[in-house]
Amino acid sequence: MHARQVENAQITLSERLQYIADEFGRAARGVDVPYHASHALHAMHLAKGLTSPRGPAISDRDRFLVLDAIRHATPVIFRHFAEDGRSLDWVRAGLASADAIASIWAGVIAEDAGPRWVHEAEQRLVWLRNHCHNASILKDLTDRARVDRAVTDLFARAMREQRPDTGR
């Protein structure tokens, strides 16, 4: 399932949770960490209606699937942003919020998880999603610039090699 399908399609709760776990799983394996973390967090945000205490509790299987994926991805995502010391506390808070929101979905609600707490957890999750998304965009731009420079260098070298030697 692709991100567009998760955004636009009517998918089952279990399918959405599987998608979230798959995206966190890719991030946990170190595969384009910001990109996959961003997609997982975005899918969690789209499912925010699940955070209502009156919402349906997810199955134990889905709970384990999502929480296990988040917990495996957490150190990888954290390490990815370790060089940026200014945002580490926010990254940590966003990851803790993802874990807490998944726990709420499972019906495991902390005593202090009132509406304000849930709203703030969702905001931290969105902040981390945006941070990951921006890092992914920056990586894409940097990669394209590197390719563009390499192509320009190859073209310039080819042009120099094709010029007749005029003895100068």
N, C-alpha and C positions, 0 to 999 in steps of 0.2 A: 504494500500500500504506500502511496506517495503522499507528500504533505498536502497537495491540492485536493486529493480525495478526502483526507481527514477534515479539511476546512469546508468543502462544499457538499460532501455526500452525507446522506443519512446513514451512519454506520452504527452498529450495535455498540453498546458500552464495552463489551468484552473486546471487540475489534479495536476500539480506540485505546484501551489499556494495553493491548498487545502491541500496537503501534508505538505507544510511549515507551514500553519496555524495549522494543527493538531499537529505537533511536538511542536510548540511554545505553543499550548494549553495544552499539557501534561506537559511541563515545568512549565507553569503558575499554574497548579494544584499541583505542588510540586512532581510530579512523576519522579523520577530519573532525576533531573534537568539538570546536565551536559550532560547526554546521549542524552536527547531529544533536548536540546538547540543545541548541536553539530550537530545533524542530520538536524535540521531546517536550521542552518547557512550553513551547507555543501550544502544542496539543493539550498539555495540562491546563493551560490558561483557557483554551476553548471549552474545556470540560468543567469550567468553574462552577456551573450549576450543581455539580455533584457534591460540592462542599457544604451544601445546606444540610443541617442535621436531619431535616425531613426527607432528604434525597435518598435514593436507593443505596444501600450498603453494597459494596462490591464483594464478590465471592472471596473466600480464603485463598483460592488458587490465584485469582487476579491480584489480590493484595500482595501475596508473596512475590508474584512475577514483577510487579511494578516496584515494590520496595527493594527487592533484591537487585534489580537493574539500577535503581537510583544509587544504592549503596555501593555497587561495584564501580559506577561511573564517577562518584564523588571525588575520590582521590585523583583520578585522571584529570577531571575538569579543574580541580584545585591546582594541580601541578601545572596545568596549561597556563594558568594566569599567575603563577607564583612570582614571575619577574616584576609584575605590576603590584608592588606592595601597597599602593594606595587603595586598591579595590579589593584586596583579599578578604577583609572583614565582610564586605558586601557579598562577595562570591560565597563565602561560608554561610552567610545568612540566607542567601537565595537557595543554596543546596539544602540547608536545614528546613526551609519552608517547603521545598518540593517534597521532602520526606514527610513533613507534618501534614501537608495537604493530602498525600496519598493515604496516610494513616486515618485522616478524617473520612476519606471516601470509604474506608473499610469499617467505619463505625467506631474506631478507636479515637475517641475525642478527649483531649486533655481538659481538665477542669477550667483552665483559663482560655479555652478556645471559643470565646464568644464571638459575635459578629465582627467586632472591631479587630480582634486578634486574627480572624480568618481573612478579613480585608487586608490587613497589613502583611500577612503571609503571602497573599496573592500579589500584592505590590512588590514585595521582595522577589518573588518568582518572576514577575514581568521585568523587573530591573535586570535580573540575571539573564533572562531570555534576550533582552535587548543588548546586553553586554556581549553575549555569545554571538548574536547576530552581527553586531558591529565588527567583532574580531573576525568572523567568517568573511564579511565583505572586504575588510582590510587585507586578508590573506589573498582573496581572489584578485584584488587590484594589484597587490604586490607581485603575485605570480604572473599576471598579464604584463605588467611593466617589465619584469625580468625577461619574459619571452619577447616582448617588443624590442628591448635593447639587444637581445641576442640576434634577432632577425635583422635589425638595423646594422649590427656589426658584421654579420655574414654578408649582407648585401654590399656594404662598403668594401669589404675585403674582396668580394667577387669583382666589383667594379675596378678596383686597383689592379687585380690580376689580369683583367681583360684589356687594359690600356696597353697600347704598344709602348715599348721602351724607347724613349726618344733620346736617351743618352744623357740626359740632364741629371 
